Amino acid sequence: MQLSTLISTCLIVASSLHSNFASALVRRNATSTCQKTKVAILGAGTAGITAAQALSNQSVTEFVIVEYNGDIGGRVAHTTFGAKPDGTPYVVELGANWVQGLVTGNGPENPIWTLAQIYNLTNTYSNYSSIQTFNETGAVDFTSLISDYQANAYSSLEQDAGNILKDNLQDHSVRAGLSLAGWKPKKDMQAQAVEWWSFDWEYASTPERSSEVFAVVNYNTTFYQYSGDNNYVFDERGFNAFIKGEASTFLTANDTRLLLNTVVTNITWGDAGVTVYNKDGSCIEADYAICTFSVGVLQNDAVSFDPKLPTWKQEGIETFSMATYTKVFLQFPADKIFWNASNQFFLYADPEERGYYPVWQSLDGPGFLEGSGILFVTVVQEQSYRVEQQTDEQTKEEVLAVLRDMFGSEKVPAPIAFMYPRWSLEPWAYGSYSNWPPGTTLEMHENLRANVGRLYFAGEGTSSEYFGFLQGAWFEGQAAGLLIADCLAGNCTSETKYEVLHGTTDYSEYDLANGWQVTSFQTNGL
């Protein structure tokens, strides 16, 4: 090593040591002026608000909710888009958009559906049979492939997943499970489009990157337990109206316990309490804390932990997946609608690339935003990352090229409004929702869920059965709030953790201690 390089390196190390010492000194000095509370809740999305509500219902009112953004709701986020005939904008959802699984007969009811009814959210049933299929030459009917996938391949996959779970066998990827069931789309792009419609569109991940067992568990506990219905929400107040409504049951107007526009930078945790340091220089000392940050935020080191999280916890975080789901919105002149608005969905099979602008949804049809001229297309994961790196103009040209292949170039005019979010680039989200990778056991996931000292974790990603769903965030927030209420009452219980992991999970471990609330062998919603 050259002397100049050595000197430079030493100076950098010295500077780093000084900087770290100074930062630690600032934090230590700041503790004398930190806001003190019983519980710090980090994040005001579904999990955070539900956790606070659970505490409040147990007469624990000394808490603080810390939120990065200027409003509550988290990834249940909406924006204005386009224009109505009177010039006012429409409201569209950027993130969560459906109540998934409602209720069947006297069976259990999805709590999100219960809340949607309480707060009278405007919603319409998504009819997945209302679909027209296309390739690059225009309308081509390959809907029979959808029936083939569902009745044969997926049905076989379900049975196999159940056997693997019960008999403590090695998990497969969904791709392996489908292949073993005889579904091998290969270069059949129509079959690839049907597979994307049936799987990727729900999980925002490919079959190769998804666990067979837990994809089926995730589907069963929502759609078989509650119902097979998906209701699309398009309320003028935004889907987060139910979260705001629940918050209003325990927060007052301008409640000082809700800290909006507050960015957490460091969480110092231990067995005696938790201190939260914020970007604005403020800090909060709490007896307990609930971190509801997304798996994406945890994986991107957006917040530092002191001391560092133990290895078993870091492995739990890094092993799970954060998926990205992107809706690209277009508005066309109301008098130039070129699609059949009586169809809710349009499925496109690109001749070369799987998942290239495949699923389109009309909001102009009956029961939705009739006369709006709004159409949107969904992409996920790699395609999401690709469009996020492009300008709006580049993406718009690609989208229009696909529409002109589908419907004819002479029929598709220029849109009057165009917009899409960039979820994986948002520093408070880094993605849309979580997904369970193949080979990840229930024990490994429980390490993602488990507390360290007095710092607990909650969110859709920590739900072993409802990951990716709003009800997962609701259940996990409630569970964390109740656990800490018990702790404050002197009856503390830590979440289960596994410092030594096994290759599979014994059937006996699928219990409440490991986040398993209901059997995954469901039939109510069938």
Buried (B, 14 or more C-beta within 10 A) or exposed (E): EEEEEEEEEEEEEEEEEEEEEEBEEEBEEBEEEBBBBBBBBBBBBBBBBBBBBBBBBBEBEEBBBBBBBEBBBBBBBBBEBBBEEEEEEBBBBBBBBBBBBBBBEEBBBBBBBBBBBEBEBBBBEBBBEBBBBBBBEEEBEBBEBBEBBEEEBBEBBBEBBBEBBEEBEEBBBBBBBBBBBEBEBEEBBBBBBBBBBBBBBBBBBBBEBBBBBBBBBBBBBBBBBBBBBBBBBBBEBBBBBBBBBBBEEBBEEEEEBBBEEBBBBBBBBEEEBBBBBBEEEBBBBBBBBBBBBBBBBBBBEBBBBBEEBBEBBBBBBEBBBBBBBBBBBBBBEBEEBBBEBEBBBBBBBBEEEBBBBBBBBBBBBEBBBEEBBBBBBBBBBEBBBBBBEEEEEEBBEBBBBBBBBBBEEEEBBEBBBBBBBBBBEBEBBBBBBBBBBBBBBBBBBBBBBBBBBBBBBBBBBBBBBBBBBBBBBBBBBBBBBBBBBEBBEEEEEEBBBBEEBEEBBEEEBBEEEBBBBEEBEBEBBE
